[in-house]
């Protein structure tokens, strides 16, 4: 099942973890906080966790790699090709 069909379930689950998320927001910073969110909140990947942290004012040091950014990185010769699937390891490498 695609993400769009599971989104409401993920939001309800995240609401149930609200106190743990608040603790993590105090305990971790930057990459560590993003990784905690990815590992503990269903439906979040590197891009979505980065968006979340940016939107709450804690992601100023985190890149958000969407198709537009990847296209420009390729045009500038920073990456050779745009990955069809962007794994966590590739996201961090880029």
PDB file of N, CA, C and O in Angstrom:
ATOM      1  N   UNK A   1       0.835  -1.182   0.000  1.00  0.00           N
ATOM      2  CA  UNK A   1       0.000   0.000   0.000  1.00  0.00           C
ATOM      3  C   UNK A   1       0.881   1.246   0.000  1.00  0.00           C
ATOM      4  O   UNK A   1       1.883   1.302   0.713  1.00  0.00           O
ATOM      5  N   UNK A   2       0.514   2.229  -0.786  1.00  0.00           N
ATOM      6  CA  UNK A   2       1.297   3.447  -0.925  1.00  0.00           C
ATOM      7  C   UNK A   2       1.139   4.355   0.289  1.00  0.00           C
ATOM      8  O   UNK A   2       0.174   4.244   1.044  1.00  0.00           O
ATOM      9  N   UNK A   3       2.116   5.264   0.464  1.00  0.00           N
ATOM     10  CA  UNK A   3       2.130   6.170   1.604  1.00  0.00           C
ATOM     11  C   UNK A   3       0.826   6.941   1.738  1.00  0.00           C
ATOM     12  O   UNK A   3       0.287   7.068   2.838  1.00  0.00           O
ATOM     13  N   UNK A   4       0.312   7.463   0.611  1.00  0.00           N
ATOM     14  CA  UNK A   4      -0.899   8.293   0.680  1.00  0.00           C
ATOM     15  C   UNK A   4      -2.070   7.538   1.297  1.00  0.00           C
ATOM     16  O   UNK A   4      -2.965   8.149   1.882  1.00  0.00           O
ATOM     17  N   UNK A   5      -2.068   6.225   1.169  1.00  0.00           N
ATOM     18  CA  UNK A   5      -3.148   5.414   1.733  1.00  0.00           C
ATOM     19  C   UNK A   5      -2.921   5.085   3.209  1.00  0.00           C
ATOM     20  O   UNK A   5      -3.835   4.616   3.887  1.00  0.00           O
ATOM     21  N   UNK A   6      -1.721   5.324   3.702  1.00  0.00           N
ATOM     22  CA  UNK A   6      -1.383   5.027   5.097  1.00  0.00           C
ATOM     23  C   UNK A   6      -1.183   6.281   5.938  1.00  0.00           C
ATOM     24  O   UNK A   6      -1.004   6.197   7.153  1.00  0.00           O
ATOM     25  N   UNK A   7      -1.215   7.433   5.297  1.00  0.00           N
ATOM     26  CA  UNK A   7      -0.855   8.688   5.947  1.00  0.00           C
ATOM     27  C   UNK A   7      -1.630   8.943   7.238  1.00  0.00           C
ATOM     28  O   UNK A   7      -1.029   9.295   8.252  1.00  0.00           O
ATOM     29  N   UNK A   8      -2.934   8.774   7.218  1.00  0.00           N
ATOM     30  CA  UNK A   8      -3.752   9.041   8.414  1.00  0.00           C
ATOM     31  C   UNK A   8      -3.342   8.126   9.561  1.00  0.00           C
ATOM     32  O   UNK A   8      -3.273   8.563  10.710  1.00  0.00           O
ATOM     33  N   UNK A   9      -3.070   6.861   9.257  1.00  0.00           N
ATOM     34  CA  UNK A   9      -2.648   5.911  10.282  1.00  0.00           C
ATOM     35  C   UNK A   9      -1.308   6.331  10.889  1.00  0.00           C
ATOM     36  O   UNK A   9      -1.106   6.218  12.099  1.00  0.00           O
ATOM     37  N   UNK A  10      -0.397   6.816  10.046  1.00  0.00           N
ATOM     38  CA  UNK A  10       0.905   7.282  10.537  1.00  0.00           C
ATOM     39  C   UNK A  10       0.752   8.501  11.443  1.00  0.00           C
ATOM     40  O   UNK A  10       1.446   8.613  12.454  1.00  0.00           O
ATOM     41  N   UNK A  11      -0.138   9.400  11.094  1.00  0.00           N
ATOM     42  CA  UNK A  11      -0.352  10.607  11.904  1.00  0.00           C
ATOM     43  C   UNK A  11      -0.912  10.241  13.273  1.00  0.00           C
ATOM     44  O   UNK A  11      -0.476  10.781  14.289  1.00  0.00           O
ATOM     45  N   UNK A  12      -1.870   9.331  13.301  1.00  0.00           N
ATOM     46  CA  UNK A  12      -2.442   8.887  14.579  1.00  0.00           C
ATOM     47  C   UNK A  12      -1.361   8.234  15.431  1.00  0.00           C
ATOM     48  O   UNK A  12      -1.285   8.486  16.633  1.00  0.00           O
ATOM     49  N   UNK A  13      -0.529   7.402  14.825  1.00  0.00           N
ATOM     50  CA  UNK A  13       0.547   6.731  15.563  1.00  0.00           C
ATOM     51  C   UNK A  13       1.549   7.754  16.105  1.00  0.00           C
ATOM     52  O   UNK A  13       2.006   7.634  17.241  1.00  0.00           O
ATOM     53  N   UNK A  14       1.887   8.750  15.298  1.00  0.00           N
ATOM     54  CA  UNK A  14       2.820   9.790  15.754  1.00  0.00           C
ATOM     55  C   UNK A  14       2.231  10.558  16.931  1.00  0.00           C
ATOM     56  O   UNK A  14       2.952  10.925  17.859  1.00  0.00           O
ATOM     57  N   UNK A  15       0.922  10.804  16.895  1.00  0.00           N
ATOM     58  CA  UNK A  15       0.258  11.495  18.007  1.00  0.00           C
ATOM     59  C   UNK A  15       0.386  10.684  19.288  1.00  0.00           C
ATOM     60  O   UNK A  15       0.559  11.251  20.367  1.00  0.00           O
ATOM     61  N   UNK A  16       0.303   9.362  19.177  1.00  0.00           N
ATOM     62  CA  UNK A  16       0.449   8.493  20.344  1.00  0.00           C
ATOM     63  C   UNK A  16       1.863   8.553  20.916  1.00  0.00           C
ATOM     64  O   UNK A  16       2.069   8.291  22.100  1.00  0.00           O
ATOM     65  N   UNK A  17       2.832   8.898  20.077  1.00  0.00           N
ATOM     66  CA  UNK A  17       4.238   8.979  20.507  1.00  0.00           C
ATOM     67  C   UNK A  17       4.664  10.408  20.852  1.00  0.00           C
ATOM     68  O   UNK A  17       5.856  10.682  20.990  1.00  0.00           O
ATOM     69  N   UNK A  18       3.713  11.302  20.990  1.00  0.00           N
ATOM     70  CA  UNK A  18       4.025  12.717  21.153  1.00  0.00           C
ATOM     71  C   UNK A  18       4.993  12.995  22.299  1.00  0.00           C
ATOM     72  O   UNK A  18       5.927  13.779  22.130  1.00  0.00           O
ATOM     73  N   UNK A  19       4.796  12.379  23.446  1.00  0.00           N
ATOM     74  CA  UNK A  19       5.692  12.625  24.585  1.00  0.00           C
ATOM     75  C   UNK A  19       7.107  12.145  24.295  1.00  0.00           C
ATOM     76  O   UNK A  19       8.074  12.802  24.679  1.00  0.00           O
ATOM     77  N   UNK A  20       7.236  11.011  23.622  1.00  0.00           N
ATOM     78  CA  UNK A  20       8.569  10.518  23.252  1.00  0.00           C
ATOM     79  C   UNK A  20       9.227  11.449  22.233  1.00  0.00           C
ATOM     80  O   UNK A  20      10.433  11.690  22.294  1.00  0.00           O
ATOM     81  N   UNK A  21       8.440  11.966  21.307  1.00  0.00           N
ATOM     82  CA  UNK A  21       8.971  12.904  20.316  1.00  0.00           C
ATOM     83  C   UNK A  21       9.458  14.172  21.009  1.00  0.00           C
ATOM     84  O   UNK A  21      10.530  14.679  20.680  1.00  0.00           O
ATOM     85  N   UNK A  22       8.690  14.689  21.960  1.00  0.00           N
ATOM     86  CA  UNK A  22       9.115  15.887  22.709  1.00  0.00           C
ATOM     87  C   UNK A  22      10.432  15.656  23.431  1.00  0.00           C
ATOM     88  O   UNK A  22      11.303  16.526  23.435  1.00  0.00           O
ATOM     89  N   UNK A  23      10.580  14.479  24.046  1.00  0.00           N
ATOM     90  CA  UNK A  23      11.846  14.149  24.726  1.00  0.00           C
ATOM     91  C   UNK A  23      12.993  14.102  23.727  1.00  0.00           C
ATOM     92  O   UNK A  23      14.074  14.623  24.000  1.00  0.00           O
ATOM     93  N   UNK A  24      12.768  13.486  22.579  1.00  0.00           N
ATOM     94  CA  UNK A  24      13.809  13.389  21.554  1.00  0.00           C
ATOM     95  C   UNK A  24      14.206  14.770  21.050  1.00  0.00           C
ATOM     96  O   UNK A  24      15.382  15.013  20.781  1.00  0.00           O
ATOM     97  N   UNK A  25      13.239  15.678  20.918  1.00  0.00           N
ATOM     98  CA  UNK A  25      13.536  17.036  20.459  1.00  0.00           C
ATOM     99  C   UNK A  25      14.463  17.765  21.422  1.00  0.00           C
ATOM    100  O   UNK A  25      15.236  18.630  21.011  1.00  0.00           O
ATOM    101  N   UNK A  26      14.385  17.418  22.692  1.00  0.00           N
ATOM    102  CA  UNK A  26      15.267  18.024  23.698  1.00  0.00           C
ATOM    103  C   UNK A  26      16.609  17.310  23.773  1.00  0.00           C
ATOM    104  O   UNK A  26      17.633  17.935  24.046  1.00  0.00           O
ATOM    105  N   UNK A  27      16.605  16.015  23.535  1.00  0.00           N
ATOM    106  CA  UNK A  27      17.794  15.184  23.726  1.00  0.00           C
ATOM    107  C   UNK A  27      18.752  15.216  22.540  1.00  0.00           C
ATOM    108  O   UNK A  27      19.967  15.191  22.736  1.00  0.00           O
ATOM    109  N   UNK A  28      18.238  15.271  21.327  1.00  0.00           N
ATOM    110  CA  UNK A  28      19.073  15.155  20.128  1.00  0.00           C
ATOM    111  C   UNK A  28      19.060  16.441  19.316  1.00  0.00           C
ATOM    112  O   UNK A  28      18.170  17.277  19.464  1.00  0.00           O
ATOM    113  N   UNK A  29      20.053  16.583  18.462  1.00  0.00           N
ATOM    114  CA  UNK A  29      20.160  17.726  17.557  1.00  0.00           C
ATOM    115  C   UNK A  29      20.561  17.235  16.165  1.00  0.00           C
ATOM    116  O   UNK A  29      21.157  16.167  16.025  1.00  0.00           O
ATOM    117  N   UNK A  30      20.230  18.019  15.141  1.00  0.00           N
ATOM    118  CA  UNK A  30      20.699  17.782  13.775  1.00  0.00           C
ATOM    119  C   UNK A  30      20.474  16.380  13.248  1.00  0.00           C
ATOM    120  O   UNK A  30      19.366  15.847  13.292  1.00  0.00           O
ATOM    121  N   UNK A  31      21.557  15.794  12.745  1.00  0.00           N
ATOM    122  CA  UNK A  31      21.493  14.461  12.141  1.00  0.00           C
ATOM    123  C   UNK A  31      20.982  13.403  13.110  1.00  0.00           C
ATOM    124  O   UNK A  31      20.230  12.512  12.716  1.00  0.00           O
ATOM    125  N   UNK A  32      21.385  13.495  14.370  1.00  0.00           N
ATOM    126  CA  UNK A  32      20.938  12.500  15.362  1.00  0.00           C
ATOM    127  C   UNK A  32      19.431  12.568  15.564  1.00  0.00           C
ATOM    128  O   UNK A  32      18.771  11.536  15.688  1.00  0.00           O
ATOM    129  N   UNK A  33      18.894  13.765  15.599  1.00  0.00           N
ATOM    130  CA  UNK A  33      17.448  13.936  15.775  1.00  0.00           C
ATOM    131  C   UNK A  33      16.706  13.426  14.547  1.00  0.00           C
ATOM    132  O   UNK A  33      15.692  12.740  14.676  1.00  0.00           O
ATOM    133  N   UNK A  34      17.202  13.753  13.362  1.00  0.00           N
ATOM    134  CA  UNK A  34      16.573  13.269  12.140  1.00  0.00           C
ATOM    135  C   UNK A  34      16.580  11.746  12.110  1.00  0.00           C
ATOM    136  O   UNK A  34      15.574  11.131  11.758  1.00  0.00           O
ATOM    137  N   UNK A  35      17.693  11.137  12.473  1.00  0.00           N
ATOM    138  CA  UNK A  35      17.787   9.674  12.478  1.00  0.00           C
ATOM    139  C   UNK A  35      16.826   9.071  13.509  1.00  0.00           C
ATOM    140  O   UNK A  35      16.210   8.039  13.244  1.00  0.00           O
ATOM    141  N   UNK A  36      16.692   9.703  14.674  1.00  0.00           N
ATOM    142  CA  UNK A  36      15.746   9.206  15.681  1.00  0.00           C
ATOM    143  C   UNK A  36      14.326   9.224  15.112  1.00  0.00           C
ATOM    144  O   UNK A  36      13.579   8.258  15.271  1.00  0.00           O
ATOM    145  N   UNK A  37      13.959  10.306  14.457  1.00  0.00           N
ATOM    146  CA  UNK A  37      12.627  10.404  13.874  1.00  0.00           C
ATOM    147  C   UNK A  37      12.394   9.319  12.828  1.00  0.00           C
ATOM    148  O   UNK A  37      11.336   8.690  12.808  1.00  0.00           O
ATOM    149  N   UNK A  38      13.375   9.102  11.965  1.00  0.00           N
ATOM    150  CA  UNK A  38      13.254   8.086  10.918  1.00  0.00           C
ATOM    151  C   UNK A  38      13.072   6.702  11.523  1.00  0.00           C
ATOM    152  O   UNK A  38      12.252   5.914  11.050  1.00  0.00           O
ATOM    153  N   UNK A  39      13.826   6.413  12.555  1.00  0.00           N
ATOM    154  CA  UNK A  39      13.766   5.084  13.180  1.00  0.00           C
ATOM    155  C   UNK A  39      12.516   4.866  14.032  1.00  0.00           C
ATOM    156  O   UNK A  39      12.105   3.725  14.241  1.00  0.00           O
ATOM    157  N   UNK A  40      11.913   5.941  14.522  1.00  0.00           N
ATOM    158  CA  UNK A  40      10.822   5.796  15.481  1.00  0.00           C
ATOM    159  C   UNK A  40       9.445   6.235  14.999  1.00  0.00           C
ATOM    160  O   UNK A  40       8.441   5.901  15.627  1.00  0.00           O
ATOM    161  N   UNK A  41       9.381   6.967  13.914  1.00  0.00           N
ATOM    162  CA  UNK A  41       8.096   7.463  13.423  1.00  0.00           C
ATOM    163  C   UNK A  41       7.810   6.830  12.061  1.00  0.00           C
ATOM    164  O   UNK A  41       8.486   7.122  11.075  1.00  0.00           O
ATOM    165  N   UNK A  42       6.815   5.973  12.021  1.00  0.00           N
ATOM    166  CA  UNK A  42       6.440   5.305  10.775  1.00  0.00           C
ATOM    167  C   UNK A  42       6.063   6.336   9.729  1.00  0.00           C
ATOM    168  O   UNK A  42       5.354   7.300  10.018  1.00  0.00           O
ATOM    169  N   UNK A  43       6.538   6.129   8.521  1.00  0.00           N
ATOM    170  CA  UNK A  43       6.202   7.011   7.412  1.00  0.00           C
ATOM    171  C   UNK A  43       7.202   8.114   7.165  1.00  0.00           C
ATOM    172  O   UNK A  43       7.102   8.812   6.156  1.00  0.00           O
ATOM    173  N   UNK A  44       8.166   8.295   8.052  1.00  0.00           N
ATOM    174  CA  UNK A  44       9.174   9.336   7.844  1.00  0.00           C
ATOM    175  C   UNK A  44      10.434   8.741   7.250  1.00  0.00           C
ATOM    176  O   UNK A  44      10.929   7.710   7.705  1.00  0.00           O
ATOM    177  N   UNK A  45      10.942   9.407   6.229  1.00  0.00           N
ATOM    178  CA  UNK A  45      12.236   9.065   5.670  1.00  0.00           C
ATOM    179  C   UNK A  45      13.121  10.303   5.814  1.00  0.00           C
ATOM    180  O   UNK A  45      12.730  11.267   6.473  1.00  0.00           O
ATOM    181  N   UNK A  46      14.295  10.288   5.212  1.00  0.00           N
ATOM    182  CA  UNK A  46      15.219  11.409   5.375  1.00  0.00           C
ATOM    183  C   UNK A  46      14.604  12.728   4.917  1.00  0.00           C
ATOM    184  O   UNK A  46      14.715  13.743   5.606  1.00  0.00           O
ATOM    185  N   UNK A  47      13.958  12.712   3.762  1.00  0.00           N
ATOM    186  CA  UNK A  47      13.393  13.956   3.242  1.00  0.00           C
ATOM    187  C   UNK A  47      12.276  14.476   4.135  1.00  0.00           C
ATOM    188  O   UNK A  47      12.261  15.660   4.472  1.00  0.00           O
ATOM    189  N   UNK A  48      11.352  13.623   4.522  1.00  0.00           N
ATOM    190  CA  UNK A  48      10.215  14.070   5.336  1.00  0.00           C
ATOM    191  C   UNK A  48      10.644  14.490   6.742  1.00  0.00           C
ATOM    192  O   UNK A  48      10.121  15.461   7.289  1.00  0.00           O
ATOM    193  N   UNK A  49      11.594  13.760   7.322  1.00  0.00           N
ATOM    194  CA  UNK A  49      12.099  14.144   8.645  1.00  0.00           C
ATOM    195  C   UNK A  49      12.810  15.496   8.566  1.00  0.00           C
ATOM    196  O   UNK A  49      12.703  16.314   9.480  1.00  0.00           O
ATOM    197  N   UNK A  50      13.531  15.724   7.476  1.00  0.00           N
ATOM    198  CA  UNK A  50      14.208  17.009   7.284  1.00  0.00           C
ATOM    199  C   UNK A  50      13.196  18.138   7.132  1.00  0.00           C
ATOM    200  O   UNK A  50      13.376  19.218   7.694  1.00  0.00           O
ATOM    201  N   UNK A  51      12.128  17.886   6.370  1.00  0.00           N
ATOM    202  CA  UNK A  51      11.060  18.882   6.233  1.00  0.00           C
ATOM    203  C   UNK A  51      10.452  19.204   7.593  1.00  0.00           C
ATOM    204  O   UNK A  51      10.276  20.372   7.940  1.00  0.00           O
ATOM    205  N   UNK A  52      10.136  18.176   8.354  1.00  0.00           N
ATOM    206  CA  UNK A  52       9.536  18.376   9.672  1.00  0.00           C
ATOM    207  C   UNK A  52      10.433  19.243  10.551  1.00  0.00           C
ATOM    208  O   UNK A  52       9.972  20.209  11.158  1.00  0.00           O
ATOM    209  N   UNK A  53      11.708  18.895  10.614  1.00  0.00           N
ATOM    210  CA  UNK A  53      12.634  19.640  11.469  1.00  0.00           C
ATOM    211  C   UNK A  53      12.811  21.076  10.983  1.00  0.00           C
ATOM    212  O   UNK A  53      12.903  22.000  11.790  1.00  0.00           O
ATOM    213  N   UNK A  54      12.858  21.260   9.682  1.00  0.00           N
ATOM    214  CA  UNK A  54      12.950  22.626   9.150  1.00  0.00           C
ATOM    215  C   UNK A  54      11.709  23.422   9.527  1.00  0.00           C
ATOM    216  O   UNK A  54      11.808  24.584   9.922  1.00  0.00           O
ATOM    217  N   UNK A  55      10.542  22.799   9.405  1.00  0.00           N
ATOM    218  CA  UNK A  55       9.288  23.503   9.657  1.00  0.00           C
ATOM    219  C   UNK A  55       9.097  23.877  11.120  1.00  0.00           C
ATOM    220  O   UNK A  55       8.343  24.802  11.420  1.00  0.00           O
ATOM    221  N   UNK A  56       9.760  23.180  12.038  1.00  0.00           N
ATOM    222  CA  UNK A  56       9.663  23.549  13.452  1.00  0.00           C
ATOM    223  C   UNK A  56      10.890  24.324  13.916  1.00  0.00           C
ATOM    224  O   UNK A  56      11.060  24.566  15.110  1.00  0.00           O
ATOM    225  N   UNK A  57      11.746  24.712  12.972  1.00  0.00           N
ATOM    226  CA  UNK A  57      12.888  25.565  13.286  1.00  0.00           C
ATOM    227  C   UNK A  57      14.123  24.842  13.774  1.00  0.00           C
ATOM    228  O   UNK A  57      15.001  25.467  14.369  1.00  0.00           O
ATOM    229  N   UNK A  58      14.219  23.533  13.541  1.00  0.00           N
ATOM    230  CA  UNK A  58      15.378  22.772  14.020  1.00  0.00           C
ATOM    231  C   UNK A  58      16.173  22.104  12.905  1.00  0.00           C
ATOM    232  O   UNK A  58      17.036  21.271  13.183  1.00  0.00           O
ATOM    233  N   UNK A  59      15.903  22.449  11.654  1.00  0.00           N
ATOM    234  CA  UNK A  59      16.563  21.755  10.556  1.00  0.00           C
ATOM    235  C   UNK A  59      17.397  22.629   9.657  1.00  0.00           C
ATOM    236  O   UNK A  59      17.612  22.292   8.493  1.00  0.00           O
ATOM    237  N   UNK A  60      17.873  23.749  10.173  1.00  0.00           N
ATOM    238  CA  UNK A  60      18.622  24.674   9.320  1.00  0.00           C
ATOM    239  C   UNK A  60      19.914  24.080   8.763  1.00  0.00           C
ATOM    240  O   UNK A  60      20.422  24.572   7.755  1.00  0.00           O
ATOM    241  N   UNK A  61      20.453  23.046   9.384  1.00  0.00           N
ATOM    242  CA  UNK A  61      21.688  22.423   8.917  1.00  0.00           C
ATOM    243  C   UNK A  61      21.446  21.151   8.101  1.00  0.00           C
ATOM    244  O   UNK A  61      22.399  20.475   7.711  1.00  0.00           O
ATOM    245  N   UNK A  62      20.185  20.825   7.844  1.00  0.00           N
ATOM    246  CA  UNK A  62      19.849  19.581   7.156  1.00  0.00           C
ATOM    247  C   UNK A  62      19.408  19.855   5.724  1.00  0.00           C
ATOM    248  O   UNK A  62      18.625  20.768   5.462  1.00  0.00           O
ATOM    249  N   UNK A  63      19.925  19.050   4.807  1.00  0.00           N
ATOM    250  CA  UNK A  63      19.534  19.179   3.401  1.00  0.00           C
ATOM    251  C   UNK A  63      18.219  18.461   3.154  1.00  0.00           C
ATOM    252  O   UNK A  63      17.927  17.432   3.763  1.00  0.00           O
ATOM    253  N   UNK A  64      17.440  19.020   2.257  1.00  0.00           N
ATOM    254  CA  UNK A  64      16.215  18.373   1.808  1.00  0.00           C
ATOM    255  C   UNK A  64      16.415  18.077   0.327  1.00  0.00           C
ATOM    256  O   UNK A  64      16.355  18.974  -0.514  1.00  0.00           O
ATOM    257  N   UNK A  65      16.652  16.813   0.026  1.00  0.00           N
ATOM    258  CA  UNK A  65      16.945  16.419  -1.346  1.00  0.00           C
ATOM    259  C   UNK A  65      15.666  15.975  -2.045  1.00  0.00           C
ATOM    260  O   UNK A  65      15.230  14.834  -1.901  1.00  0.00           O
ATOM    261  N   UNK A  66      15.074  16.890  -2.803  1.00  0.00           N
ATOM    262  CA  UNK A  66      13.916  16.525  -3.612  1.00  0.00           C
ATOM    263  C   UNK A  66      14.368  16.437  -5.068  1.00  0.00           C
ATOM    264  O   UNK A  66      15.541  16.656  -5.370  1.00  0.00           O
ATOM    265  N   UNK A  67      13.456  16.122  -5.953  1.00  0.00           N
ATOM    266  CA  UNK A  67      13.839  15.918  -7.357  1.00  0.00           C
ATOM    267  C   UNK A  67      14.413  17.175  -7.986  1.00  0.00           C
ATOM    268  O   UNK A  67      15.254  17.076  -8.880  1.00  0.00           O
ATOM    269  N   UNK A  68      13.984  18.365  -7.546  1.00  0.00           N
ATOM    270  CA  UNK A  68      14.498  19.609  -8.101  1.00  0.00           C
ATOM    271  C   UNK A  68      15.952  19.836  -7.687  1.00  0.00           C
ATOM    272  O   UNK A  68      16.784  20.230  -8.504  1.00  0.00           O
ATOM    273  N   UNK A  69      16.244  19.587  -6.432  1.00  0.00           N
ATOM    274  CA  UNK A  69      17.623  19.722  -5.944  1.00  0.00           C
ATOM    275  C   UNK A  69      18.521  18.705  -6.627  1.00  0.00           C
ATOM    276  O   UNK A  69      19.617  19.042  -7.074  1.00  0.00           O
ATOM    277  N   UNK A  70      18.062  17.457  -6.709  1.00  0.00           N
ATOM    278  CA  UNK A  70      18.856  16.408  -7.352  1.00  0.00           C
ATOM    279  C   UNK A  70      19.128  16.744  -8.822  1.00  0.00           C
ATOM    280  O   UNK A  70      20.231  16.520  -9.320  1.00  0.00           O
ATOM    281  N   UNK A  71      18.129  17.275  -9.502  1.00  0.00           N
ATOM    282  CA  UNK A  71      18.302  17.661 -10.914  1.00  0.00           C
ATOM    283  C   UNK A  71      19.387  18.734 -11.040  1.00  0.00           C
ATOM    284  O   UNK A  71      20.217  18.672 -11.947  1.00  0.00           O
ATOM    285  N   UNK A  72      19.382  19.704 -10.148  1.00  0.00           N
ATOM    286  CA  UNK A  72      20.398  20.763 -10.192  1.00  0.00           C
ATOM    287  C   UNK A  72      21.773  20.250  -9.793  1.00  0.00           C
ATOM    288  O   UNK A  72      22.779  20.689 -10.351  1.00  0.00           O
ATOM    289  N   UNK A  73      21.835  19.326  -8.838  1.00  0.00           N
ATOM    290  CA  UNK A  73      23.125  18.737  -8.468  1.00  0.00           C
ATOM    291  C   UNK A  73      23.729  17.988  -9.651  1.00  0.00           C
ATOM    292  O   UNK A  73      24.940  18.030  -9.865  1.00  0.00           O
ATOM    293  N   UNK A  74      22.887  17.308 -10.414  1.00  0.00           N
ATOM    294  CA  UNK A  74      23.357  16.611 -11.618  1.00  0.00           C
ATOM    295  C   UNK A  74      23.824  17.620 -12.660  1.00  0.00           C
ATOM    296  O   UNK A  74      24.879  17.435 -13.267  1.00  0.00           O
ATOM    297  N   UNK A  75      23.060  18.676 -12.874  1.00  0.00           N
ATOM    298  CA  UNK A  75      23.416  19.702 -13.863  1.00  0.00           C
ATOM    299  C   UNK A  75      24.750  20.370 -13.517  1.00  0.00           C
ATOM    300  O   UNK A  75      25.513  20.747 -14.406  1.00  0.00           O
ATOM    301  N   UNK A  76      25.018  20.509 -12.228  1.00  0.00           N
ATOM    302  CA  UNK A  76      26.280  21.120 -11.783  1.00  0.00           C
ATOM    303  C   UNK A  76      27.439  20.132 -11.738  1.00  0.00           C
ATOM    304  O   UNK A  76      28.574  20.517 -11.454  1.00  0.00           O
ATOM    305  N   UNK A  77      27.158  18.855 -12.019  1.00  0.00           N
ATOM    306  CA  UNK A  77      28.207  17.838 -12.014  1.00  0.00           C
ATOM    307  C   UNK A  77      28.570  17.332 -10.634  1.00  0.00           C
ATOM    308  O   UNK A  77      29.594  16.670 -10.471  1.00  0.00           O
ATOM    309  N   UNK A  78      27.756  17.629  -9.644  1.00  0.00           N
ATOM    310  CA  UNK A  78      28.035  17.183  -8.273  1.00  0.00           C
ATOM    311  C   UNK A  78      27.692  15.707  -8.109  1.00  0.00           C
ATOM    312  O   UNK A  78      28.376  14.977  -7.392  1.00  0.00           O
ATOM    313  N   UNK A  79      26.627  15.275  -8.780  1.00  0.00           N
ATOM    314  CA  UNK A  79      26.305  13.846  -8.831  1.00  0.00           C
ATOM    315  C   UNK A  79      26.246  13.448 -10.308  1.00  0.00           C
ATOM    316  O   UNK A  79      25.913  14.264 -11.167  1.00  0.00           O
ATOM    317  N   UNK A  80      26.574  12.178 -10.593  1.00  0.00           N
ATOM    318  CA  UNK A  80      26.607  11.712 -11.986  1.00  0.00           C
ATOM    319  C   UNK A  80      25.215  11.442 -12.534  1.00  0.00           C
ATOM    320  O   UNK A  80      24.927  11.723 -13.698  1.00  0.00           O
ATOM    321  N   UNK A  81      24.350  10.890 -11.677  1.00  0.00           N
ATOM    322  CA  UNK A  81      22.994  10.601 -12.130  1.00  0.00           C
ATOM    323  C   UNK A  81      22.038  10.754 -10.957  1.00  0.00           C
ATOM    324  O   UNK A  81      22.434  10.711  -9.792  1.00  0.00           O
ATOM    325  N   UNK A  82      20.791  10.929 -11.296  1.00  0.00           N
ATOM    326  CA  UNK A  82      19.758  11.038 -10.273  1.00  0.00           C
ATOM    327  C   UNK A  82      19.327   9.619  -9.911  1.00  0.00           C
ATOM    328  O   UNK A  82      18.853   8.880 -10.775  1.00  0.00           O
ATOM    329  N   UNK A  83      19.483   9.231  -8.654  1.00  0.00           N
ATOM    330  CA  UNK A  83      19.105   7.870  -8.265  1.00  0.00           C
ATOM    331  C   UNK A  83      17.606   7.631  -8.459  1.00  0.00           C
ATOM    332  O   UNK A  83      16.783   8.490  -8.144  1.00  0.00           O
ATOM    333  N   UNK A  84      17.270   6.461  -8.978  1.00  0.00           N
ATOM    334  CA  UNK A  84      15.853   6.111  -9.122  1.00  0.00           C
ATOM    335  C   UNK A  84      15.215   5.961  -7.761  1.00  0.00           C
ATOM    336  O   UNK A  84      14.096   6.420  -7.529  1.00  0.00           O
ATOM    337  N   UNK A  85      15.942   5.307  -6.854  1.00  0.00           N
ATOM    338  CA  UNK A  85      15.513   5.148  -5.470  1.00  0.00           C
ATOM    339  C   UNK A  85      16.624   5.723  -4.606  1.00  0.00           C
ATOM    340  O   UNK A  85      17.790   5.358  -4.754  1.00  0.00           O
ATOM    341  N   UNK A  86      16.262   6.607  -3.719  1.00  0.00           N
ATOM    342  CA  UNK A  86      17.257   7.264  -2.874  1.00  0.00           C
ATOM    343  C   UNK A  86      17.237   6.618  -1.487  1.00  0.00           C
ATOM    344  O   UNK A  86      16.370   6.910  -0.663  1.00  0.00           O
ATOM    345  N   UNK A  87      18.206   5.737  -1.249  1.00  0.00           N
ATOM    346  CA  UNK A  87      18.297   5.073   0.051  1.00  0.00           C
ATOM    347  C   UNK A  87      18.851   6.051   1.087  1.00  0.00           C
ATOM    348  O   UNK A  87      19.366   7.114   0.740  1.00  0.00           O
ATOM    349  N   UNK A  88      18.739   5.679   2.351  1.00  0.00           N
ATOM    350  CA  UNK A  88      19.279   6.522   3.416  1.00  0.00           C
ATOM    351  C   UNK A  88      20.764   6.778   3.253  1.00  0.00           C
ATOM    352  O   UNK A  88      21.237   7.899   3.446  1.00  0.00           O
ATOM    353  N   UNK A  89      21.500   5.730   2.896  1.00  0.00           N
ATOM    354  CA  UNK A  89      22.947   5.875   2.709  1.00  0.00           C
ATOM    355  C   UNK A  89      23.290   6.832   1.566  1.00  0.00           C
ATOM    356  O   UNK A  89      24.204   7.649   1.686  1.00  0.00           O
ATOM    357  N   UNK A  90      22.556   6.726   0.463  1.00  0.00           N
ATOM    358  CA  UNK A  90      22.781   7.631  -0.648  1.00  0.00           C
ATOM    359  C   UNK A  90      22.390   9.061  -0.308  1.00  0.00           C
ATOM    360  O   UNK A  90      23.050  10.011  -0.728  1.00  0.00           O
ATOM    361  N   UNK A  91      21.316   9.207   0.454  1.00  0.00           N
ATOM    362  CA  UNK A  91      20.867  10.532   0.867  1.00  0.00           C
ATOM    363  C   UNK A  91      21.978  11.213   1.663  1.00  0.00           C
ATOM    364  O   UNK A  91      22.315  12.367   1.401  1.00  0.00           O
ATOM    365  N   UNK A  92      22.542  10.505   2.626  1.00  0.00           N
ATOM    366  CA  UNK A  92      23.611  11.062   3.448  1.00  0.00           C
ATOM    367  C   UNK A  92      24.855  11.340   2.606  1.00  0.00           C
ATOM    368  O   UNK A  92      25.501  12.374   2.777  1.00  0.00           O
ATOM    369  N   UNK A  93      25.193  10.427   1.703  1.00  0.00           N
ATOM    370  CA  UNK A  93      26.376  10.607   0.856  1.00  0.00           C
ATOM    371  C   UNK A  93      26.249  11.865   0.004  1.00  0.00           C
ATOM    372  O   UNK A  93      27.193  12.648  -0.103  1.00  0.00           O
ATOM    373  N   UNK A  94      25.084  12.051  -0.597  1.00  0.00           N
ATOM    374  CA  UNK A  94      24.876  13.240  -1.445  1.00  0.00           C
ATOM    375  C   UNK A  94      24.883  14.492  -0.590  1.00  0.00           C
ATOM    376  O   UNK A  94      24.724  15.596  -1.110  1.00  0.00           O
TER     377      UNK A  94
END
